[in-house]
């Protein structure tokens, strides 16, 4: 059974042997991560001249049960040129933006909970493709305000409560 519109949950999940870590993310965070990851990969291709096609199509279900470790507040991306791997870090909420900036993608003794994943660039490309498929499988966006359109209707802020085709004059 598919969830009702607006009830989907998004997760980033990392699996290493028997260890499974799942963190909750917002749909918009998935969109931004996919966009930034694609930009990073394209920059790597431009600088190195190495093609980075996607690895196999990723349609596997997440490992069950999904136990959310934390909700992601901040994310960071980096390229480890020596290892040839993409670094993705998802960080739990912190008290101040300065604390997030100090600890994101840094090895610190004390800091917020974080999930750091190193992945092959081809797997990162596959992630981008999968993320885009998952996001677009939801409700279509309103062409005016980009908010999701509900099956029951949509009140668009850009129309100030008015509907096209309705005359305001009697």
N, C-alpha and C positions, 0 to 999 in steps of 0.2 A: 504494500500500500504506500503510495506516494504521500509525502507530507503536504498539507494545505499551503497555499501561497503565503509566504512570509514566515513559515515555520521550519524552513531548512536550517540546519546547523552546519557550519564549516569548521574543519579541523586540518591542522598540519600534523602528520604522523611520521615518526621516524622509527625504523625497525633495525636493530642490530643484534642478530642472533635471536636469543629469547627475550631480549629487552625491547619493550614497546613504549614509546612516549608519544602522547597525544596532547596537543594544545589547541584551545579554541580560538578561532579568528572570526572576524566579521567578513561578510561578503566583500565589502569595499577593500579590506586589507588584502584579500586574495587577488582582486583585480590589480591593485597597486603592486603587489609582489610580482605578479606575472609580468606586468609592464616593465618594471625596473630590472627584473631578471633577464628579460629579452633584450633590453638596452645593454646590459652588462655583457651578455653573450655576443651581441652584435659588435660591441667595442673590442672584445677579445678577438673576434674573427678579423676585424679591420687591422688591429695591431699585429697579429701573428700571421695572418694570411692562411690560417688553418680553418677548414670547414668544420662546423660543429652541428651536424644534422641531429635530429632527435633519435634517441634509441628506440627500442620497440614501443609500440602504442601501449600506454598505461591505462588499462581499464579495470585493474584489480580493485576489489573492495578493500576498505580499510580493515585492519585487524580488529576483531571483536573480542571482548567488549571494549568500547571506547571509554576510557577513564580519563577525563580532562584533568591534566596536571594544573593548568592555569589558563586564564584568558590573556591573550597577547595584547600588550599595550604599545610596544615598539618593536620594529624589525630593522635589521641591518643586513647588508650584502657586501661581500668582498670577494676578491679573486686572489687565490694563493698560487702565484705563478710558478713557484718552485715545485709544488705538488701537482699543479695542473688541475686544481679543484675549486669549485665555487663554495663559498662559505655563506650559509644562511643562518642568522641568529634571530630567534623570537624571544622577547623578554617580557616578563610579568610586569604589572604596574609598579611604579616607584613613586616616592613622595614628590619629587621635583623633576622637571625636565632636565635640569643640570645633572642630576644623578643618573638619569637614563643615558645622557650623552657621554658621561664619564665611563660608564660600565659597558655600553653596547660595543660588541666586538672586541672587548678587552679581556685579558685574563686577570681577574681580580679575586682576592681572597674572600672579601665580603661583598655581597651585591644581591640583586634580585634574582629570583629563579629565572633560568634561561635555558633554551634548547638551542644548541649549536650543532648544525649538520654540515658535513663536508660531502659534496656530491660531484660526480663526474659531470662535465658540461653537457654531454649528450642526454644524461638523465635529467638535467636541469631544463633542457629544451622540451623533453617529454612532459615535465611538470607544467611548463608554460602552456603547452597544448591542452593538457588535461584540465588545468585551472580554467582556461577559456571555455572549454566545453561545459564544465560544471556551472559556471556563472551564467552562460547564455541559455542553459536549460531551464532557468527560472522564468519568472514573469517578464514579459517584454517591457521596456522602459517607455514612459510617456515621451513623445517626440518634443514636447515643449519644456518640461521640467526635469526629465530623466528619472523621475521617481517610478517605482514599479507600478504597473497597471494591475488593479485588482479585478477579478471576474465580476464582482458586484458593482463596480463603478470606480471612478477616480475623480477626486476634487483636485483640480490643478491650480496651484498657487499662481501660475503665470496668467491664468484667465480671470483672476480675482472673483471667482465664483460664477462667472458668466460662461455660457456655452456658445460655441460658434454656430452661426446660422439663426440665432435668436435675436430678433430686433428689440431694441430698448424703447422704440417709439411705438405707441398704440396705433 
